[in-house]
Amino acid sequence: EPGKNWPGSMASLRRYCVMVIPIALCNPLTVVFNNKALVYVGAGLCAVIGTLSPVAVALLARVFGRVMSRLSWLGVLVAFSGGALITKTEIHDLDMGDASAAAAIAGIGFALASVGLRAFKIVLMDQLLAPAAYQGGSKGATKAEETLSPMHVYALQAGPAALVSVMFALSTESVGRAMDQLTP
């Protein structure tokens, strides 16, 4: 259904701008921040910090009005405790000279920014996929709160996400040097 690639396939342009455009912006920025964190703190610590994603998603979803059971919150507490404990151990094991401490702080900041943007993207997508799960949502959602399919959400954000990626690449890479390196 090619028509689902366009903003008009949603009930309103406002909903598209508020829900889909931020998803499209978060996708490439999440990758950029995660890759930047890898340079400073390495894959192990980035992966450990990444374990905080479910915690961040649960907390942010609650802020946005999603209702979760108490048992779910127990799982969030366990995940947070484990991630925090492992992160504390990994940070303690880092060689903390002046330069490497600054690099570690920068890397942890980039990794946390990546987790935060990923959580924000997931919560927005969840609101499009299951609007009735959020307070104020209802089983008989209006056309403006229409439940979208996962592929429809991905189709809507693909174009703007690709545009953001190209803009980022053009602002950080040399097109001339890339063209010089092309071979048949």
Solvent accessible surface area in square Angstrom, and as a share of the most:
residue,aa,sasa,rsa
1,E,161,0.72
2,P,109,0.69
3,G,47,0.45
4,K,66,0.28
5,N,76,0.39
6,W,170,0.60
7,P,39,0.24
8,G,73,0.70
9,S,35,0.22
10,M,10,0.04
11,A,38,0.29
12,S,42,0.27
13,L,118,0.59
14,R,180,0.66
15,R,27,0.10
16,Y,15,0.06
17,C,66,0.39
18,V,74,0.42
19,M,24,0.11
20,V,0,0.00
21,I,54,0.27
22,P,28,0.18
23,I,0,0.00
24,A,1,0.00
25,L,78,0.39
26,C,6,0.03
27,N,35,0.18
28,P,16,0.10
29,L,61,0.30
30,T,13,0.08
31,V,87,0.50
32,V,35,0.20
33,F,55,0.23
34,N,46,0.24
35,N,77,0.39
36,K,88,0.37
37,A,0,0.00
38,L,67,0.34
39,V,120,0.69
40,Y,85,0.32
41,V,20,0.11
42,G,28,0.27
43,A,70,0.54
44,G,48,0.46
45,L,6,0.03
46,C,10,0.06
47,A,65,0.51
48,V,23,0.13
49,I,1,0.00
50,G,21,0.21
51,T,66,0.38
52,L,28,0.14
53,S,15,0.10
54,P,80,0.50
55,V,8,0.05
56,A,27,0.21
57,V,32,0.18
58,A,8,0.06
59,L,93,0.46
60,L,45,0.22
61,A,4,0.03
62,R,98,0.36
63,V,120,0.69
64,F,73,0.30
65,G,10,0.10
66,R,65,0.24
67,V,94,0.54
68,M,51,0.23
69,S,66,0.42
70,R,218,0.79
71,L,137,0.68
72,S,46,0.30
73,W,72,0.25
74,L,98,0.49
75,G,42,0.40
76,V,22,0.12
77,L,108,0.54
78,V,98,0.56
79,A,37,0.28
80,F,97,0.41
81,S,57,0.37
82,G,30,0.29
83,G,3,0.03
84,A,39,0.30
85,L,120,0.60
86,I,83,0.42
87,T,18,0.11
88,K,140,0.59
89,T,70,0.41
90,E,65,0.29
91,I,55,0.28
92,H,149,0.66
93,D,103,0.54
94,L,55,0.27
95,D,125,0.65
96,M,86,0.39
97,G,36,0.35
98,D,137,0.71
99,A,85,0.66
100,S,45,0.29
101,A,26,0.20
102,A,63,0.49
103,A,31,0.24
104,A,4,0.03
105,I,125,0.63
106,A,37,0.29
107,G,0,0.00
108,I,29,0.15
109,G,37,0.36
110,F,56,0.23
111,A,3,0.02
112,L,84,0.42
113,A,38,0.29
114,S,1,0.00
115,V,7,0.04
116,G,36,0.35
117,L,41,0.21
118,R,60,0.22
119,A,2,0.01
120,F,63,0.26
121,K,39,0.16
122,I,66,0.34
123,V,0,0.00
124,L,5,0.03
125,M,17,0.07
126,D,33,0.17
127,Q,31,0.14
128,L,0,0.00
129,L,53,0.26
130,A,35,0.27
131,P,15,0.09
132,A,40,0.31
133,A,33,0.26
134,Y,14,0.05
135,Q,117,0.52
136,G,79,0.76
137,G,26,0.25
138,S,56,0.36
139,K,195,0.83
140,G,65,0.62
141,A,36,0.28
142,T,84,0.49
143,K,136,0.58
144,A,51,0.40
145,E,65,0.29
146,E,58,0.26
147,T,80,0.46
148,L,7,0.03
149,S,53,0.34
150,P,78,0.49
151,M,146,0.65
152,H,9,0.04
153,V,0,0.00
154,Y,104,0.39
155,A,26,0.20
156,L,1,0.01
157,Q,12,0.05
158,A,52,0.40
159,G,47,0.45
160,P,31,0.20
161,A,13,0.10
162,A,55,0.43
163,L,108,0.54
164,V,24,0.14
165,S,48,0.31
166,V,80,0.46
167,M,115,0.51
168,F,81,0.34
169,A,45,0.35
170,L,105,0.52
171,S,88,0.57
172,T,74,0.43
173,E,118,0.53
174,S,49,0.31
175,V,81,0.47
176,G,45,0.43
177,R,170,0.62
178,A,56,0.44
179,M,120,0.54
180,D,122,0.63
181,Q,140,0.62
182,L,122,0.61
183,T,117,0.68
184,P,185,1.16
